[in-house]
Amino acid sequence: MSTFGETIKISLFGESHGEAIGITIHNFPHGIKIDKDQIDSYLSRRRPKDKLSTTRVETDQYHILSGVFQGFTTGAPLTFIIDNNNTNSNNYDNDLLRPSHSDLTAYKKYNGYNDYRGSGHFSGRLTAPLMILGSLCDQLLKMSDTKVFSHIYSIKNIRSTSLLNTHITNDTYKNLITSDFPVINNDVSHKMKTEITNALDNGDSVGGSIETIIINPPVSIGEPFFDSVESVISHLIFSIPAVKGIEFGKGFDITEDFGSEANDEIKVVKGSIKTLSNNSGGVNGGITNGMPIVFKTAIKPTPSINIEQRTVSINKMENALIKIVGRHDPCIVQRALPVINALTSYALIELLYRKEGNIWTK
């Protein structure tokens, strides 16, 4: 299903090459002024900016179908529609299955009735409405001074510096949220861009990883076991088509530590209880402990590459070769990053509502 949420429920609709895509948001609090400038800014963050991304550039013009009156949310279901104006379906057919796309699974699940153009409903194009969702949720998070941001941690085997267990300055935060290619170190950023350019020149693609940080997160949200903070965030992050993995805190590296190294010791600091390290990534027992929430997301290489690969012809039911042409990203990491931020903000709001209802917004 393309629906998620218990309190603030969302539903995505549309296809990549259809007339439009959109999102409906149920139970969003009433009386919130819609910040259209911020929505435009968030949509722009996801759009391709240079040759490191696809040449398909949509204007992302959106319409508010319901849930807003005189500039404020009414409490009714919020529905936003984004037009698709820059589609080219000539490069797609329903015969040759593209390796590592949704072509094979969608064909089997829907018996060939799915819209295969640009991956249809499975396309990363469907993440554009999630940027609107993220903008709305960040308006609410500002009430508690919670900040969600990310940086590119790696491209292929080129790694930057982790922000886990480090003090993050305001300058670092501002630089990351305003950059189209947010990396901590400029020298590393140049190497990453060179790696992407080389892949593009060879008709290939690369993947990478993204580290996300939540400063001043709500305390005590999340539930034991099945609705832990990690579970809810992971559920949402895996809705992004290119995501293949996620880890919190030190993640898999913590398996190499002794317990004496991995444990986050506890101390009273200026009248508040704090941990002396943050190896757990701000979560214990599935519940936030007040420390920054930190997690990394693995993004696979874009599967659309201009290199001949083996596949199958559906019509002939025989082996074949395919070389994908069209407008595709040589690396999707930098465009997935703002979507991760958006869904993380939504996860926090959803968990806050489960804990406190809408009282905290009043």
Backbone torsions as a table, in degrees:
resi	resn	phi	psi	omega
1	MET	NA	148.9	178.1
2	SER	-98.7	39.5	-177.3
3	THR	-131.8	143.2	179.3
4	PHE	-148.9	152.1	171.8
5	GLY	115.4	146.3	174.9
6	GLU	-104.7	-37.5	-178.5
7	THR	-104.7	-61.3	172.0
8	ILE	-98.9	99.9	-173.4
9	LYS	-93.6	136.7	179.7
10	ILE	-120.6	153.1	176.9
11	SER	-143.7	127.6	177.2
12	LEU	-96.4	146.7	176.8
13	PHE	-145.7	160.9	178.3
14	GLY	105.4	172.4	177.7
15	GLU	-132.0	160.1	-174.2
16	SER	-55.9	-41.8	-177.1
17	HIS	-110.1	14.8	174.1
18	GLY	-80.0	-174.5	-178.1
19	GLU	-66.3	-36.2	-175.1
20	ALA	-160.1	165.9	171.8
21	ILE	-128.7	167.3	-179.7
22	GLY	-174.9	-178.0	-178.7
23	ILE	-144.8	141.8	170.8
24	THR	-115.7	131.2	-178.1
25	ILE	-117.9	116.5	-179.5
26	HIS	-96.3	142.8	171.9
27	ASN	69.5	21.9	172.9
28	PHE	-69.1	140.1	-174.4
29	PRO	-59.4	144.8	178.6
30	HIS	-81.1	161.5	175.5
31	GLY	80.6	12.6	178.2
32	ILE	-94.8	123.5	179.8
33	LYS	-72.3	128.0	179.9
34	ILE	-74.2	120.1	178.6
35	ASP	-93.5	91.1	-175.9
36	LYS	-66.6	-33.6	178.0
37	ASP	-63.2	-40.1	179.1
38	GLN	-68.5	-40.0	177.4
39	ILE	-59.7	-45.3	178.2
40	ASP	-59.6	-41.1	179.9
41	SER	-64.2	-41.5	-180.0
42	TYR	-67.1	-41.7	177.5
43	LEU	-62.0	-37.1	179.8
44	SER	-65.6	-33.5	-178.6
45	ARG	-60.5	-32.2	-176.5
46	ARG	-85.1	-22.3	-175.8
47	ARG	-69.1	149.1	177.4
48	PRO	-63.8	143.2	-174.7
49	LYS	-115.7	-26.6	-173.8
50	ASP	-153.3	-167.0	-175.9
51	LYS	-70.9	-8.0	176.7
52	LEU	-77.8	-1.4	-179.5
53	SER	-131.6	177.1	179.4
54	THR	-61.4	154.2	175.6
55	THR	-87.0	-3.3	173.8
56	ARG	-78.0	108.6	-180.0
57	VAL	-116.7	115.2	176.7
58	GLU	-96.3	146.1	177.9
59	THR	-75.1	-18.9	179.8
60	ASP	57.3	39.9	173.5
61	GLN	-68.6	129.1	-175.6
62	TYR	-121.1	157.0	176.6
63	HIS	-125.5	141.6	175.0
64	ILE	-96.0	111.8	-175.9
65	LEU	-83.2	-35.7	-176.9
66	SER	-159.4	163.6	173.9
67	GLY	91.9	2.2	178.9
68	VAL	-132.8	132.9	177.5
69	PHE	-139.8	125.5	-179.0
70	GLN	55.4	35.8	174.2
71	GLY	87.9	-3.3	-177.5
72	PHE	-120.2	149.6	176.2
73	THR	-68.0	142.7	-174.9
74	THR	-100.5	-14.6	-173.3
75	GLY	99.5	-17.1	174.5
76	ALA	-75.2	163.7	178.5
77	PRO	-54.0	131.3	178.5
78	LEU	-90.5	123.4	178.0
79	THR	-125.5	124.1	176.9
80	PHE	-115.2	136.7	178.3
81	ILE	-121.5	131.4	178.0
82	ILE	-115.1	125.4	-179.3
83	ASP	-72.9	145.2	168.7
84	ASN	-99.0	111.6	-175.5
85	ASN	-114.6	-10.3	-173.6
86	ASN	-128.6	66.3	-179.1
87	THR	-108.8	148.9	175.2
88	ASN	-141.3	99.1	-174.1
89	SER	-88.4	-0.2	-175.8
90	ASN	-66.0	-23.8	-177.2
91	ASN	-85.6	5.9	-176.5
92	TYR	-120.6	141.5	171.2
93	ASP	-141.2	166.4	-175.1
94	ASN	-102.5	24.5	-179.3
95	ASP	-104.4	-59.0	-176.7
96	LEU	-86.1	121.7	-180.0
97	LEU	-77.3	129.3	179.6
98	ARG	-82.0	124.8	-178.8
99	PRO	-58.0	137.5	175.6
100	SER	62.9	17.2	168.2
101	HIS	-97.7	-176.3	176.4
102	SER	-85.0	3.1	-175.5
103	ASP	-53.3	-50.7	-176.0
104	LEU	-65.6	-49.2	-176.3
105	THR	-69.3	-38.5	178.5
106	ALA	-66.2	-39.6	178.9
107	TYR	-61.4	-43.7	-179.1
108	LYS	-70.8	-38.4	-176.6
109	LYS	-72.0	-40.7	-174.2
110	TYR	-108.2	11.3	175.8
111	ASN	56.1	33.6	176.1
112	GLY	85.2	1.7	-179.9
113	TYR	-86.4	-6.0	-179.2
114	ASN	-69.4	153.1	174.0
115	ASP	-78.8	108.6	-174.8
116	TYR	-85.5	-13.0	-174.5
117	ARG	-65.1	119.7	179.4
118	GLY	60.0	25.3	-177.7
119	SER	75.1	4.2	172.6
120	GLY	57.3	-125.8	-177.6
121	HIS	-75.3	-11.8	-179.9
122	PHE	-89.1	-2.1	-171.8
123	SER	-71.4	151.3	171.4
124	GLY	-62.8	-15.7	175.6
125	ARG	-57.5	-29.6	-178.5
126	LEU	-71.4	-5.7	176.6
127	THR	-82.6	-12.1	178.9
128	ALA	-59.4	-46.7	177.5
129	PRO	-61.4	-24.4	178.6
130	LEU	-67.7	-23.7	175.8
131	MET	-69.0	-34.6	174.4
132	ILE	-64.5	-44.8	177.0
133	LEU	-57.3	-45.7	-179.8
134	GLY	-62.3	-39.4	178.3
135	SER	-62.2	-45.1	179.6
136	LEU	-63.5	-42.5	-179.0
137	CYS	-68.2	-36.0	178.0
138	ASP	-66.7	-30.1	173.5
139	GLN	-59.3	-39.9	179.0
140	LEU	-72.7	-39.3	-178.0
141	LEU	-67.1	-24.7	177.6
142	LYS	-61.6	-25.4	179.5
143	MET	-62.7	-27.6	-179.5
144	SER	-112.9	11.8	177.8
145	ASP	58.2	35.1	175.7
146	THR	-88.0	132.7	-178.5
147	LYS	-118.7	132.1	176.9
148	VAL	-118.9	125.0	178.5
149	PHE	-154.3	166.6	-176.4
150	SER	-143.5	164.5	170.6
151	HIS	-141.3	157.2	177.8
152	ILE	-75.2	116.0	-177.9
153	TYR	-87.0	-35.8	179.6
154	SER	-153.3	150.5	167.2
155	ILE	-127.9	118.6	-172.4
156	LYS	52.7	-118.7	-179.1
157	ASN	-105.8	16.6	176.8
158	ILE	-96.8	119.4	-173.9
159	ARG	-114.4	146.4	174.4
160	SER	-97.7	-158.2	-178.9
161	THR	-104.5	134.0	177.4
162	SER	-74.6	145.6	176.8
163	LEU	-95.6	4.1	174.8
164	LEU	-66.0	135.1	179.1
165	ASN	62.8	28.2	174.9
166	THR	-126.8	154.2	175.2
167	HIS	-82.4	128.3	-176.7
168	ILE	-103.2	117.8	-178.6
169	THR	-79.8	162.8	177.0
170	ASN	-63.0	-35.4	179.0
171	ASP	-64.2	-41.9	177.7
172	THR	-61.8	-45.2	179.6
173	TYR	-60.1	-48.0	-178.0
174	LYS	-64.8	-40.0	179.3
175	ASN	-63.4	-38.9	-177.5
176	LEU	-71.7	-40.2	-175.9
177	ILE	-78.2	-14.7	-179.7
178	THR	-102.9	-6.6	-176.6
179	SER	-89.2	142.5	174.3
180	ASP	-77.3	-19.6	179.3
181	PHE	-137.3	74.1	-170.6
182	PRO	-73.0	110.2	177.8
183	VAL	-134.9	143.5	-177.4
184	ILE	-64.8	-41.6	-173.2
185	ASN	-112.2	126.4	-177.2
186	ASN	-64.9	-37.1	179.0
187	ASP	-64.2	-41.6	177.8
188	VAL	-65.8	-39.1	178.7
189	SER	-58.0	-43.9	179.5
190	HIS	-62.7	-41.9	179.2
191	LYS	-64.4	-39.4	179.2
192	MET	-63.7	-45.0	-179.7
193	LYS	-64.2	-37.0	177.2
194	THR	-63.8	-39.9	178.6
195	GLU	-62.1	-41.6	179.2
196	ILE	-66.8	-43.4	-179.9
197	THR	-62.3	-41.8	178.5
198	ASN	-62.0	-41.6	178.1
199	ALA	-62.9	-43.1	179.1
200	LEU	-60.6	-45.1	-179.3
201	ASP	-62.7	-26.6	179.6
202	ASN	-94.4	7.0	-178.6
203	GLY	72.9	16.8	-174.6
204	ASP	-112.2	-169.9	-179.6
205	SER	-147.9	165.0	178.0
206	VAL	-135.7	158.5	175.7
207	GLY	-114.3	-164.1	-179.1
208	GLY	176.9	-162.8	179.6
209	SER	-139.6	156.7	-175.9
210	ILE	-127.9	132.9	175.3
211	GLU	-105.0	128.9	-177.5
212	THR	-113.7	138.8	-178.5
213	ILE	-127.4	135.4	174.8
214	ILE	-116.4	110.5	179.3
215	ILE	-90.5	137.0	-179.6
216	ASN	55.6	53.4	-179.6
217	PRO	-71.7	157.4	174.0
218	PRO	-59.1	137.8	-178.4
219	VAL	-88.3	142.3	173.2
220	SER	71.0	21.8	171.4
221	ILE	-89.1	157.2	-175.2
222	GLY	100.9	158.5	-178.4
223	GLU	-129.1	156.9	177.0
224	PRO	-61.8	151.0	173.5
225	PHE	62.8	-105.1	-162.0
226	PHE	-79.2	-18.2	178.2
227	ASP	-120.4	38.8	176.3
228	SER	-65.5	161.1	176.6
229	VAL	-57.3	-43.3	179.3
230	GLU	-62.2	-38.8	-178.3
231	SER	-65.3	-46.1	-176.8
232	VAL	-68.0	-46.2	178.7
233	ILE	-61.5	-45.2	-178.8
234	SER	-61.9	-42.5	179.2
235	HIS	-55.2	-44.4	-178.0
236	LEU	-74.2	-42.9	-178.0
237	ILE	-62.4	-35.4	179.6
238	PHE	-72.1	-5.6	173.7
239	SER	-75.6	-16.9	176.6
240	ILE	-74.5	122.5	-168.4
241	PRO	-53.0	-33.7	-173.3
242	ALA	-89.1	-3.5	-174.1
243	VAL	-75.2	133.4	179.1
244	LYS	-125.7	-3.3	179.6
245	GLY	-172.5	160.1	178.5
246	ILE	-151.6	144.2	176.2
247	GLU	-144.1	145.5	-177.1
248	PHE	-109.7	144.4	-179.4
249	GLY	60.9	-130.7	177.7
250	LYS	-75.9	-11.6	174.6
251	GLY	58.1	-134.9	-177.2
252	PHE	-67.3	-22.4	179.3
253	ASP	-66.1	-23.9	-177.7
254	ILE	-67.4	-17.9	178.6
255	THR	-68.3	-15.4	-179.8
256	GLU	-92.4	-4.3	-177.3
257	ASP	-92.7	157.7	162.7
258	PHE	-78.8	159.8	176.8
259	GLY	-58.1	-35.0	179.5
260	SER	-66.1	-23.3	177.5
261	GLU	-90.2	-33.5	-174.5
262	ALA	-81.3	-31.8	-175.2
263	ASN	-63.0	141.2	174.4
264	ASP	-96.1	102.0	-179.5
265	GLU	-66.9	158.6	-169.6
266	ILE	-119.6	143.6	-177.1
267	LYS	-152.8	151.4	172.6
268	VAL	-83.4	123.1	179.6
269	VAL	-125.6	112.0	179.2
270	LYS	52.2	44.4	176.1
271	GLY	83.2	0.1	179.3
272	SER	-119.8	151.1	177.8
273	ILE	-87.0	123.0	-179.3
274	LYS	-129.1	158.4	170.2
275	THR	-95.4	147.2	-176.2
276	LEU	-80.0	-16.6	173.3
277	SER	-139.6	178.0	-176.5
278	ASN	-137.1	42.4	-179.1
279	ASN	-63.1	-25.6	179.4
280	SER	-81.6	-5.8	177.7
281	GLY	71.7	28.2	173.9
282	GLY	85.0	8.2	-176.7
283	VAL	-135.0	130.2	172.0
284	ASN	-132.8	133.2	-179.6
285	GLY	63.0	23.3	-179.2
286	GLY	82.4	3.8	-173.8
287	ILE	-122.6	141.7	-179.4
288	THR	-68.8	139.4	-179.0
289	ASN	-105.8	3.2	178.3
290	GLY	100.1	-19.0	175.5
291	MET	-76.5	161.5	178.1
292	PRO	-55.9	135.2	173.8
293	ILE	-84.1	126.6	-176.9
294	VAL	-130.9	128.8	175.7
295	PHE	-147.7	156.7	177.6
296	LYS	-115.2	144.7	179.4
297	THR	-121.5	132.2	178.6
298	ALA	-92.3	128.5	-179.7
299	ILE	-115.0	124.7	-177.5
300	LYS	-76.1	160.2	172.9
301	PRO	-60.3	143.7	176.8
302	THR	-55.8	125.5	-175.7
303	PRO	-73.3	-17.5	179.0
304	SER	-81.6	103.2	-178.7
305	ILE	-129.3	152.3	-176.9
306	ASN	-93.0	47.9	178.5
307	ILE	-128.4	137.5	-177.8
308	GLU	-64.1	131.4	-179.4
309	GLN	-133.7	159.5	177.5
310	ARG	-83.4	141.2	179.3
311	THR	-154.6	-159.8	-177.5
312	VAL	-133.8	139.7	170.4
313	SER	-87.8	119.5	-180.0
314	ILE	-66.9	-43.4	-176.0
315	ASN	-64.0	-39.6	-177.6
316	LYS	-95.4	-13.5	-176.0
317	MET	50.7	52.9	177.2
318	GLU	-144.7	161.5	179.7
319	ASN	-65.5	149.0	-177.4
320	ALA	-152.3	178.1	175.7
321	LEU	-120.1	148.8	179.5
322	ILE	-139.5	141.3	173.5
323	LYS	-129.7	112.7	-170.3
324	ILE	-80.1	128.6	175.2
325	VAL	-117.6	163.2	179.8
326	GLY	131.5	-165.2	-176.1
327	ARG	-104.9	104.7	-173.4
328	HIS	-136.1	156.9	179.2
329	ASP	-82.1	129.1	172.4
330	PRO	-71.0	-18.2	175.6
331	CYS	-155.2	130.1	-176.3
332	ILE	-102.1	-1.0	-173.3
333	VAL	-56.9	-50.9	-174.8
334	GLN	-66.2	-24.4	178.6
335	ARG	-89.7	-23.7	175.2
336	ALA	-74.4	-27.2	-174.9
337	LEU	-56.0	-52.7	179.4
338	PRO	-64.5	-26.5	177.5
339	VAL	-70.3	-38.3	175.3
340	ILE	-60.5	-44.3	177.3
341	ASN	-58.5	-44.9	-177.1
342	ALA	-62.4	-46.5	-178.3
343	LEU	-70.8	-30.9	175.7
344	THR	-65.2	-42.4	177.4
345	SER	-61.8	-41.7	177.5
346	TYR	-63.5	-41.5	179.2
347	ALA	-58.1	-42.4	179.7
348	LEU	-64.2	-43.2	179.7
349	ILE	-65.9	-42.8	178.3
350	GLU	-59.7	-44.4	180.0
351	LEU	-68.8	-37.2	176.4
352	LEU	-62.2	-42.5	179.4
353	TYR	-66.3	-37.3	177.7
354	ARG	-63.4	-33.3	-177.0
355	LYS	-83.7	-42.7	-169.1
356	GLU	-123.4	-3.4	-173.5
357	GLY	68.3	-158.5	-178.4
358	ASN	-93.5	12.7	-178.0
359	ILE	-62.7	-39.4	-173.6
360	TRP	-67.2	-17.3	179.8
361	THR	-89.0	-5.2	-175.0
362	LYS	-96.2	NA	NA
